[in-house]
Amino acid sequence: MRLRDLLKYKKIIIQCHDNPDADALASGYALKWFFEKNNRDVKFIYRGRYQIQKLNLITMVEKLDIPVVYAPFISEDPELLITVDCQYGEKNITKTGCDHVAVIDHHRQIVDTPSQLTNINSELGSCSTVIWQMLKEEGYDPNENKLLATALYYGLYTDTNRFAELSHPIDRDMLDSLSYDRSIITEMSNSNISLDELKITGKAILNYEYYASNKYLVIEAEPCDPSILGVISDFALETVGVDVCLSYFVGNYEVKFSVRSCTKEVHANELAAFLADGIGGGGGHILKAGGTIKPELLNRPASEVLRERLSLYYDTYLVIYAKDTMLDTSSMKRYSKAPQTLGAVKLSEVFPIGTHINIRTLEGDVDTIIDKGTWLMIGVDGEIYPISEQKLMKSYEFTSFRYNREFEYEPRIRNSGTGEIKHVLQYAKTIRPTGSSIIFVKPLQQPVKLFTQWTEDRYYSGRVGDYIAVRADDEHDIYIINKEIFEKTYRSV
């Protein structure tokens, strides 16, 4: 669904979930702005038993001129009802009668929605991001209204626990693009914790559970603003002998959790995704992450599920340090790259040598400094990985064909000093494997965390069914190949 699909309706109500949070308010605000620009009769409401009470949200509504109305009763059904940051029929939204329903959300879909009028992207960190992207697709720039841009920023800020759970590149693109009012963000951010929530924080920390074998803490809190979980986890991680902290609360409609890690052997975002797999959503970055679990997808208490999955996580992975490992290749099969065209980008042609850059991909952000011999490989699915000029020239040859591929998200390179952004694909050259490089390969029998010889501070994850490979000419050049990518790009020799 695109926003233009909704312009055929004349009388519209935008409704967010009961007891709205910052993301719901920002999302509804952005939608109302769009419809008013298109001369539509539109109202933005929330319902339920209670009006907004949290100080930061009251400040948000007042300072940012958010035109939301508390409407416990509706006198006339709209032609179109748009639910934002929630789904029509969920428990957390009072049902409103209407002729037609549209749904815009970023939570996992758990109820039936009208397929023609639905945009749910559970990969994104906030509903604000979903609507920002929809506005951009229609040619609208939220920066035209600085208060709106500030609201969208704050929506993402709060729903990703102060950006700790930020993971998708589109979230980061919105964050980079918004021109917001810093003073208002500071004022709202400093009004987040009430005295009651301060008590919740202290009580939760006093009832910690410590698991010495793997050096992690589990802390259960009473239902509270999700940002409190981040406060609890950050404080707990300061403790000697604690490498990882999981804090959570069980609410009426969802279970929220926060993950922190200060050990390179545990990526917080991976652990968050592991905890929520199949029952919610989790993500973030390698040090700070979090997620949400839907109670209706559980058949037993959430506290049991979280503890069981956390223990299982530590028992699941084999950790490999490539620089200290030599694989036994006697039983491994030999493969070479299949004939196909790939892409390669010489970084020094994008920005000058010595430039600090941020490379943004679907898999995450990578910070590096451009040197003379570093290239980026672009794989068959748009995956990006570094390769030295020496290995590139040994294994591939350049073609005369123009590189022309499209991917779910086009990787981009940002000059960290100036903020200038350049798209990777416009600098890509088309290459194809020569078939001269041989690798030894075998399928993984258990999940693996692999620290390659060129990245000792972070690991690459491999799942059962993926492949572990080592170059025949470099016994320490060990890496993981995704199952689907392996089948597309390699052939037996």
N, C-alpha and C positions, 0 to 999 in steps of 0.2 A: 504494500500500500504506500502511496505517496500522498503528500498533503493536498495536492491538486485534486485528488480523487474525492475530497471532502467538501470542495467548494460548491458542489451542486446543491448542497443543503442550505436552507435559509435560516432556520431557527435552531441554534446549537447550544448545548450545555456541555462544558468541560467539567468533569468531576474527578477529583483525586480520592485516595483512600481516606477513611475516617481517621481522625487524629493524625493529620498530615505531617510529614517531615519536610526538611528543606528541599530534597530532591523532587518531591511531589509538588510543592509550591512553585519551584522554579520551572518545572515542566509545564504545568498549567498556565503559568505566566507567559511562557514562550508561545504556546499555542494560541492564547488569546491575542497576543501581539500580532501573530500571523493573520488570524481571521479578521481582526480589525483593519489591517492593512488592505484586506480584500473586501471591506465594506459588508461584513456579515454581522448579523445580530447574534451575539455570543455572550454567555455568562460563564464565569469560573466559580465553582462552588466546592464545598466539602460538607459532609453530613455527619451522622453519628450522634453519640450522647454528649460529647464534650467539645467545647471550643478550644482553640489553641491556647496553651497555658505556658509552655516553655519560653523563657526569656529570650533566648537566641532567635526563636521563630517569631515572636512578637516584634522584636527588633527588625528582623528580616522583612516582615510584611510592611512595617512602618517606613523604614529607611529606603526600601527599594520600590515603594509604591505598588506593591503586588495587589491587583484588583480581585482578591478572593473574597467570597461571601460565605458565611456560615448559614446553611439552609437546611435545618432539620426537617422542614416540611416543603414539599413541592406542589404548587397549585395546578400546574399545567405541564403535561409531558412534552418534551422537546421533539422536534423532527429527528434530530441526531444527538445522541449522547456519546461523548468520547471519554473513556476512562484512561487516566494517565497514571503511571507508576503502580498499576494494579490491573486486575482483570475482572470484567463483569461476571458476577456470580461467585466471586471469592468471599470469604467470611469477613475480610477487613474493609469491605465497602458496602454501605447501605444501598440496597437495590432501588434504582430509580426507573420508573416506567418511561418508555420511549418508543418511537417508530423504528429507529435503526440504531445499531450500536457499533462503535469503532473502538479498538483497543490499541494503546501504545504503551509498551512496558519493556522492562529489562530483566524481569524475573522469569524463572523457568515456568513454562506454560503448564498449568495443572487443571484448567477447566476448558471446556469447549468454547471457542471464540469464532466469530464470523470470519471465515477465511479471506473474503474479499476486502475486509476492512480491518486488517490486523497487521501490526508491525511490532513483533516481539523479538528482541535481540538479547538473549541472556548472556552473551559473551561480553557485553559492555558493562562498565562499572556503574552507570547511572542512567536513569530515564532521561535526564537532561542531555546526555550525550546522544541518545537515540533521536531526540527532537532537534538537537543542534545539527546533526547530520541530515535530517529531513529538510530543515530550513536551507542548508547549504545546497542541497540537490535542487531546490526551487529557486536558487539565486538570491536568497536573503542572507544578510549579514547581521547577526545579533549585536555586533559592536556599534550598530547605528544607535542603539539605546544602551548606554553604559550601565544603567541600573539592571537591565535585563541580562547583560553579559555578566555582571557581578552575581546575579541570582544563579545563572547556569554554573558558574565557577563554584559557588558555594554548594550547589546541589551535588556536584561531583566530589567536592572536598569532603562533605559529610557522609555521603554514601560509600565512599572508599576509605573511611576512617582516616581522614586527613591525608589522602593519597597513598596510604600504606598498602591498600589493596588494589592499587591501580595496576592493570596488566595489559589491556588491549591498546594497540597503537592509535586507534581512533580516539580513545579517551585522552591520550597524550597529545594528539593533534588539537583537540578542542582546548585543552589546557594551555597549550602554547599560543593559540590564536586569540583567546579572549582578552579584551581590554577592560579590566575590572577596577573597582574602587578598593584599593588596599585598606584604607582606613575603616571602611564598613566591614570588610572581611575580618579585620582584627577585632573590631567591636563585637561582632557576632561570635567569633571564635572564643573570646574571653568571657562569654556568657553561657557557656555550654553546660557547666556542672553546677547543680544546685547543692545546698547543704545536705539534703537527703541523699543525693547521689554520692556525695563525699563519704557519707556513712556506709553506703552500699560498697564503695571501693574498699574502705578499711575492713569491713566485715568479711568481704570476699578474700582479701589477702591473708587474713588471719586463719582462714580455713583451707589453706593450700594443701595439695597432695604432691609429695615429691617422690620421684622414681629414680633412685640412685643409679641403677644399672645403665640407663641411657641419659641420665642427667636432664630430666625434663620435669616441669611443673604442670599440674592441672588445677585450674581455679574456676569454681562455679560461682557466679554472681546472681543476684536477684535481677529480674527484668529492669532494664535501664536503657538510657540512650546508648546505642552501639559504640559511640566514641569512648565511653567509660571503659569498655573492654580493652581498647588500645592503651589507655592510661594504666590499667592494671597490668597488662602484659609488659609494657615498657618498664614499669617500676620493678616487676618481678625479675626481669632479665638482668638487672643490676646485681643480682644475688650471686655470690661466689659458688661455683659448682653447678650453676644452671645454664644449660646451653639452649634450651628450647622452652617456651611457655605457651600453653593453650589456655585461654580464658573463654568462658561462654556463659550465656543465659538461655533459659527455656521460656519463651513467651507464649502468648495465647495463639498467635498465628505463625510464628516462625522461631527457629533457634538461630541465634547469632553467635559467631565465634571469632576469635582473634588469635593469630599465630605470630610468634616472634622467634627468631633464631639468630644466634651469634656464632654458630659453627658452620664451617664451609661444607660439612657433610650432610647438612639438612637445609634445603631451600624451602623457605616458608611458603612460597606460592605453590610448590609441588605438594607439600604436606597438606595445605588447605584444600587443594583439588582432590587429594586422596581421601580426606575426611568426608567431603561432600559428594563423592562420586556416586551418581545414580539417585541421590536423595536431595539434591540442592545444587549449589554452585559455590566455588571457591577460587580465589586467585589473589594476585598482588605481585610483589617482587621478592627477591631471594631472602631479604631480611625481615620484611613485614608483610603480612597477608591476613586474609580472613575470609569469611563466607557466611552463607545462610543455608539452613536445612529446613525443609518443609515437614512438619510433624505428621501430616497426613500420609507421607510416604514411608513412615516407620511403623513397624509392628511391635516395637518395644521402646522403653524409655530412651530418650536422646542421650542421656548421660552414659548409659551402658554402651550405646553405639559408638560414641566418641572415644571412650576409653579403650574399647576393643579395637577400633580402627587405628588409634594411635600406637597401641602396642604392636599391632600387625605391621604397621608401617616400618618399624625398626627391624622386624624379623624378615621383611620381604626382600630388601635390596642387598646385592653384593657390591661392595665398593672396590673399584680398581683404579690404581694410580699408574698411568701409562709409562711414566719415566722410570718406574721401578719394576715394571712387569714385562715379561716375555711370554707370549702365548705359545702353547704347544700347537704348532701348525700341522703336525703329522696327520691328524684326522680332519683337518679343515679343507674345504674345497677351494679350488682356484677360480677366480673370476677376473674379468676385465670389463671396462666400460663398454656398453652397447653403442653401436653407431647412432648418434642423435646430436642435435644441436643444443648447446647450452649458452649461457651468457657469462661474460667476465668483464669486470670494471677495474681499471687501474685508478686507484684512489688519488694519485698525484695529478690526474687529469681533471678531477672534480674540484679539489681545493689544493693550495700549495703545500709542499712538503713542510712538515712541522706543525700543521694546523690541527688543533684539538677538535675532534668531530664526534657526533653522536649518530650512529647508524640505527635507524628505526625499522624494525621488521615485525611481522606477525608473531614471531617467536619472542620478541622482546627488544630492548634497547642495548646497544653495545657502544661503549665509549673507548676511543683509541686515538692515537696520534699518527698522522700520515707520514709514512717514510717512503723511500724510493722504490722499494721492491714489493710492496703489499698490494695484492689484488683481492677483489671480492668475486667469488663464484656465485652464479645464480642458477639454482637447481631447477628440475623439471616442474616443481610445484611452487616456485618462487622463494624457496628457502635460500638463505644467505649464509655463506661461511668464508672465512679468510683462507687464502692460499698464497704461498710464496711464489715469486716470479720463477724461481728455479724449478719448482715442482710443476707449475703451470706449463712452462715451455717443454718440460720433459714428457708430459702426459697428454697435451692437447695441441691442436693446430688451429690457426685462425682461418676463417672463411671470408668470402667476399659478400656474403649475404647480410642484409640488414637485420639486426635483432628486433623482433617484433612479437612480443608476448604480453598477455594480460593475466593478472593474478588477483586473488581476492583482496589483497592489500599491496599496493605498490611500494616497495621499500624506498626510503628516502634518507638523505644524509644532511645533517644540520651542522653548520659551523658553530661550535660551542661558544666562540668568542663574539661573533656578530649576530648570531641567530638566523643567518641566511640558510634557506632550505633548498636543496636540489634533489630532484627525483633521480633515482639510481638508473632506471632503464634507459634514459636518454643518453647515458654514457656507455652503455653496454656494447660490447663487441661479441659477435657470434663465433663460437668455437665448437670444435668437435673432438672427441677423444681419438687418439692415434691407435689405441689398443695395445700400446707397448707396456703400460703399467699393469702389473699383476697384484691382486690382493688375495689374501687368504680369508675365508669367510665361514662362519657357522651361526646357526640360529641360537638365540638366547633361550635358555631353559628356565631362567629366573630373571626378574628385573635387575638392572645394573645401574650404578652411578659411576660414570667414567670421567676421571680427571685426565684430559689429554695432555700431551707433552707441551702444548702451547697455551693451555689454560689451567694453571694449577690452583686458581682461586675459586673456580666454579666448575660444576660437573655437567655432563650431558647424560640424560636419562634414557635408558633403553627398556622397553617392555618385552614380555614374553612374546616371541614371534618376530621381533625385530632382529637385526643381525649385528654381530660384533665382527669387525674387520681389522686387518693389519696389512700394511703395504709390504710386499715381498722384499723391497729394497731398503726398508727402515723398520726394524723390529719393534721400535717404540712408538711408531706412528699408528696408534690404535684408535679406532673411532666407532661410533654407533651409526647404523644405517636403518632408517625407518623401513618397515616391511613393504609398504606400498611403493616407496621410492626405489627400494632395492629391485623390486620386480620390474620396474619400468626402465632402470638404467644400467643393469649389469647382465652379463651373459657368462655362462660357464666356458672354461677353456681347458 
